[in-house]
Amino acid sequence: MRDIIINLLIIASGVCWSIVYIASIRTGFKQKTYCMPIFALGLNIVWEGMYSCIRLFLRHDLGVQTFANMAWFCLDIFILVTWFKYGKEECKTETEKKWFIPWSIIVLASCVALQVLFAVEFGDVEGEKYSAYVQNVAMSVAYLYMLNRRRSSKGQTMTIAVCKCIGTLTPTIFGTMEGNMFILVTGVICFVLDLLYIYFLHGVQKKEQDLSLIHI
């Protein structure tokens, strides 16, 4: 029974994160914007690419998680395209525009360094697990910052917000069943931050809807 529950949680997480990526790509190109902050995207794409290679070539693991990581990595490439294609247009000053490409490269390089350090210091197995939760906390903060910076729901949908929340919550439950306190605490932090993001995004969307009704 326990194995069935664990498998269902893993599947639920995989489906939800896949929806997040697909919705981000669709919304990004449709609204001509990016839907994932660069720091969150950088940590994500590096984690997926690095551990896809580690699982495939070092562990010789042909399991579901390996192919899920590879699929997510490919999807994240399209999200990265939306960042470089539309991100500069949202820069508010000439200095921001001038530093857009260098800053993006610095962030991505920093993400590579952080993920490699996790793997070196904790080993590829523990590094994969713990870095995933640390980066999810960073992602949750980044989404809140993006919403506050934009002051609008541009590039943000309730589908992305809710699926991101569930996608992190389900493996947290799995980690808690194994008695891992690190996963429990970081997972709870993510859950609280994601609920705040859903709440604030709903408020912004409601305000935008009310304003659109006034203008009709």
N, C-alpha and C positions, 0 to 999 in steps of 0.2 A: 504493500500500500504506500509505504514511504517513497519507494522508487517511482511509483506512478505520479505521486504529488510533485516530486522533484522534476520529473520530465515535463509535466504540465506547466510548471513555473518557468522552466527553461524555454519552452516553446512560446509561452505568453510573452516573455521578455524579448525573444527574438522577433516575434511578429510585431510587437509594439515599436521596437527600435527601427525595424524596417519601414513601418508606416511613417515614423518621424523623418527618416531620410527621404523617402519618396515624396512626402508632403512638402518638405523643405525645398526639394528640387522643383517641384511643380509650382509652388507658390513663388519661389524666387524668380524663375523665368517669367511667370505670368505678371508679377508686380514689378519686375525689373529691380530687384533688390536681393540682398542676402538674408537668409533666415537663421543662420547660425553664427554667433560671434566668432571671430577669428581664433581667439585663444581656446575656446571650446572645440572648434573645428580642428585646430592644430593637434591638440592632445588626442582627439578622436582618431584622426586619420593616421597619425603616427602609431598609435597603439594597435590599430587594426592591421596596418601594413606590417609592423614589426612582428607581432605575435602570429600573424598568418604565416610568415616565413619561418618563424621558430617552430611552430606546430608542424608545418609541412616538411621542412628540411632537416630539423634537428630531432624532433620527437617522432617524426614519421606518423603523425596523427592525422588520419583521414576521417575524423569524426565530424558530427554536425556543426560543432562550434568553429572548427577550422574553416569550413566552407561558408559559414555565416560571417565570420570575420572578413573573408575574402570578398564576399558580396557587399558588405558594408563599406569596405575600403573603396571598391569601385563606385558605389553610390556617393561616397564622400568626395570623390574627385569632381563630380558634377557640382556639388555644393561649393567646393573650392573655386570652381569656375565662376559661379555667381558672385563670390566674394571679390575676385579680381575684376570681373566684368562691371559690377555695379557699385562696389564698395566705395570707390573714390568719389562718386557723385554725392554721397552723404557726408563727406568731409565739410566741416563748417568754416574752416579758415584756409587761406592759401598755404600756410605752414603745414596743416594736416594733409592737404593734397600733395604737397611736395614730398612729404615723408611717408605717403601711403605705401608705396612699394617697399622701400627700405624697412619700414616698421613691420610690414607683413612678413618679410623674410626673417627679420629678427625674432618675431614671435614663433614662426614655424621652426626656426633653428633651436630656439629655447625649448620647444616642445620635444624635439628630437633628443636633446641633451637630457631632459628630465626623464623621458621614458627609458632611455639607455641606462641612466643611473639607477633607476628602479630595478631593472633587470640585473645589473652588475652587483648591486648591493644586496638584493634580496633573492636573487636567483630568478630564472625565467618563469618558474611555476608560481612562486609567491609574488613575484613582481607583477605578473600579469593580473593577478587577483586584486592585490592591494592598490596598484596604480589606477585600476579601473574605477575604484570607489573614490579615490582622492580626486581624480579628474572629473567625476560626476558631481562632486561638491563644487569644484571650480566652474563647471558648466552651468550649474543651477544659479550660481552668483552672476555669471556672465549674462544669462538670459534676463535676469532681473535688471541688470545694468543697461542692457540693450533696450528694454521696455521703457526705463526711466529716461534714457538719452533721447529716444525717438519721440516720446510723449504721444505715441499713436500705436495702433495695432499693425502698422505696416510690416509685412514679412513675418507676421506672427498669427498663428491660428490656434483655436482651442484644440483642434486635432493634434497638433504638434505638442502643445502643452500637456494635455492629458496622457497621451501615449508615452511621452518622455517620463512622466511621473510613474506610470505603471511599469514601464520598461526597466526602471531602476528599483522599484519596490519589490517586484517579483523575485529577483535574485537575492535581495536583502532578506526576504523570508527564508529562502534556501540556505543562505549563509547563517542565519540565526538558528535554523534547525541543526546546523553542525556545531553550534556553540561558539561561533567566531564573534567576539566582542567588537573587533575593529570594524567588521562588516555591518554589525548591528548599529553601532553608533554613527558611522559615516552614512549608512543607509537612512537612518532616522533624520539626520541633518538634511540630506537630499530631499527626503519626503516633505519635511516642513518647508524648505525653500521652494520646492515645486508647487506645494499647495498655495503658498504666498503668490507665486508667479501666476497661477491659474486665477486666483482671486483678483489680483490687480489687472490682469489682462481682461477678465470679464468686465471689470469696472470701466476700463478704457473703451472696450467695444460697446458697452451700453451707452456711454457718454457720446460716442461717435454716432450711434444709431439715433439717439435723441436729437442730436444736432441736425442729422440728415432729414428727420421728420419735420423739424422746424423750418428748414429751407424748402420743403416741398410746397 
